[in-house]
């Protein structure tokens, strides 16, 4: 998929104020400081589209961006992070309520990308959140971030540990992609997935699988 344009549309805390649900929509969420804004900016080739900050928990609203508005439009949604202990408990609970309401009720939301720091052992906040998505039947993919910070062998070890933990609660490993906002690892895989689902939404034939022989 070629990203020809990316435009900020709205920022709010109420689903009834979100854009009309007439286009495919993909949400990005994760624990604070997981690298969400950097990943979004890498995906759309715009350094400042999603605001990065050294302060965890900066995103506090549902932020809609219109991608490829003139050709094959879809929405990218930047959601507030979770699990930041220094945020006031009342604020965390408020964010969680409206974010979970959005995820469970937004009819054009086709996939949620849950960002997980590849460098860390499985975090209970991530596991609990993905468990909730599964219980609600909300389609999601795991996007392991900051993979470039580890060696190839370390990535394998960390992923194996994560998979073993996930399989304690899941019959099979949910869909996943390894990413890096620095090396652009995972960009083509995520955009191809979005392109495929967009085509299904529009009733178009599926994409042909890439030829492994080149």
N, C-alpha and C positions, 0 to 999 in steps of 0.2 A: 504494500500500500504506500502510495505517495501522499505525504502531508503537504497540501498546497496552502492551507490557511489555518490559523488557530486564533479564535476571538473570545475574549471574556464576555460572558453574557449576564450573569447575575450572581449574587452572594446573599444568602439568607438562612434563616433557621426554621422556616416553615415550608412544608412540602407543597401546600397550596399556592405558594408564591414562586415555585419552580417553573421553568419554561414548560409550555404545553408538551405533553408526553407523546409527541408524534414522530420522534426520531429515535434510532437506537441509542442506548445510553450505557456507559461503562464507568464504574466507580473505582476509585483508588483509596485505600485506607490502610492504616498500620499503626503500630505503636509510635509514640512521639520519638523523633530523631532517627527514624528508620531510613530516611533518604527519599521520602515520597515526592517532595517538590523537585528534587534533582532528577528523579526518574521521569516524572511528567515532562519536565523541560527537555530531557533527552529524547523522549518519544516524539515530541512535536517539533523538535529542532528550534526551540525558542528559549533562550537562556533565562528570560525574566517572566515567562508566562505565569508559572506558579511561583509564589514568593518564597524564597528560602530564607531561613533565619537560624541564628545560633541559639535562639530561645525555644526549647521544646514546648509543644502545645500551642504554637502560634496560630495555626488554622483553627478557627472556632465556628465556621459557618459551612454550609453546603455551597460549593463554588462550581458553577457551570461554565464550561468552555465549549464553543461550537467549533468543530473540526470539519474542514473541507465543505464549508457552507455553500459554496457556489456549485459544487459538483455532486458529491455523495455525502451529505451531511450526517454527522453523529455527534453526540455529546460526550465529552470527557468530564467526569465529576471528581473534584478534589474534596475529600471528606475530612473532618477533624480527626486527629489521632486519638489514641486511647492509651491508658496505662501510665500517664504522667503524674506521679505521686505528688509533686509540688503544686499542682493545680488544686484550687479549692474544691472540696468534695461536692458541694452543691453545684458548682459549675460543671464538674465531670459528669454528674448525674443528669444534668440538663442536656449536655451534648449527647450523652448516650441515648437518652430518650428520643430526641428528634432524629438522630442518625439511624437508630434501629427502626424507628417508624418509617423513615424514608426507605431503607433497605427492604423492609417487609411489604411495603405498599406501592412503591413506584413501579407502575405497570410496564414501562418501557425499559427498565433496567435489565439488561441481558446478561451481564457478568460483572462480578466484583473482584478486583484484584487485591488480595490481602498481602501486604508487603511484610516480609520477615527478614531480619538481619541475619545473613548467612554466618556471621562470625560467632553468634551466640548459641548457647544451648537452648533447647525448647523453652519458651517463656509461657507461663500459665495464662497470661492475658491473651496471647495469640491463640493458644489451644482452646481456651474457653470461647473466644469470639468465633473461631471457625466451627466449633461444635454447635454454637447457636445458629450459624448460617446453615449448617447441615440439617439441623432440626426443623428449620423454617423452609427447607427446600430451595434456598437461594443459591443459584449457580455461582461458583467462585473458582479462582485460580490462585495458587500461591506464587508470589513473585519474590524469590530470594534475592535480597539486595546486597551490595558491597562485596560481591564475589571476587572482585579483583584484589581485595585486601588479603586474600588467602592464596596459598599455593594450590596447584591442581590436586595434590594429594590431600591437603587440608580440606578442600571443598568436598572431596569424596568422603572423608571421615565425618565431617560435620553433617553432610546430607544423610549418610547412613544412620547416624545417631538420630536425626530428626525423623527419618522414615520409621525407624523402630518405635519411637515414641508415638507417632501418629497411628501406627497400626495397632496400638493398644486400644484405641477407641474407634478406629475406622476399619472397614473390611478391606479397603484398598487405599493406596495413597491418592489423595486428590490431585488434580492436574497442577503442574508447576512449571516454572521457568526460572533459570538462573539469570540474574541481571547485574549490570554494572553501569551506572551513569557516566563513569569515566571512560570505559572502553566501548560503550554502547552494546555490550553483550545483552542479548535477549530482546533487543528492539525489534528485529525482523520477526521473531517468533510471536511477540505480543501483537504487533500490527497485522500479521497474517491471521491470527486467531480472530481479531476484531473484524477484519475484512471478510472472513468466512461467515461469521455470525451475521454481519450486516447483509450479506447476500441471502442468507436464509430468511432474514427479516423481510427482505424485498421480494422473496419468491424467485430468486435467480439461481441458476445452476451452481453447484459447489465449485470451488477452485480446484484445479488439478494439483495433485501432490507433486512437489519438486522432484526431478529426476536425480536420484542419488549418484548416478554416474556422471552428472553434470550435463 
